């Protein structure tokens, strides 16, 4: 039980870090949200597995008048035996 919680927390934190890096990448002047989604997908595949992230969406959003990039990762959590 404790090991399962540890795996879930690790996977969640890794996905958040991958999404944040993808958003930073897409926020560069010469990049698009699609570039950020591709970067996030590549990072997830590199750090966890290509099968973990079932969907990665990126889009520009405006928060308090500031344009930002939002990356959303939909994933299945692995189960430990």
N, C-alpha and C positions, 0 to 999 in steps of 0.2 A: 504494500500500500504506500509506504513512504517513498519507495523507489519510483513508483508510478507518478506520484506528485512531483518528484524531482525531475523526471523526464518531461512532464507537461510544462513545468516552469521553464526549463531549459529551452524547449522548442518554442514556447511563446516568446521568450526574451530574444532568441535568435531571429524569429520572424519579425519582431518589432525593429531590431537593429537592421535587418535587410531592407525593410520598408523605408526606414529613415534614410539609409544610404541611397536607395533608389530615388527618393524624393529630393534629396540634395543634388543628385546627379541630374535629374530632370529640371531643377531650378536654374541651372546654368544658362547663360544667355543663348547659346547655340543648340540647346536641347529641347525636346518635346516631352510631354507626359508619356508617350509611347516608349521613348528612350528610358525613362525611369522605370516603367513596368518591365521592360526587357532586362534592365540592370538588376532589378529586384529578383526576377525569376532566375537569372544566372547565379546570383548570390545564394539564393535558397538551395538551388541544385548543388552548388559547390559546398555549402556548409552542412546541409542536412541530407536531402535527397530530392531528385527531380519529381518524385511522386508525392511529396508532402504538400506543396502548394497546388491546389486544384485550379485556382483562378487568381490573377493579379490584375487589378484595375488601377489606373492612375489618371488624375484629372486636375485641372487648375481650379482653384476655389478662391473666393475673395472673403477674407476675414478682417473686419474693421477697416475696410478700404485697402487692404494689402493683398496682392495676388500671391498665392502660395500653391504648391503642388501637394496633393494628397494621394497617398498610395495605400490601397486596401488589399490585404492578402486574405484569401479564403483557403483554409487548410484543414486537413484531417490530422488529428493527433495520433501518433503511434501508440499502440497498446503494448505493455510489457507483460509477458506471460503469467 
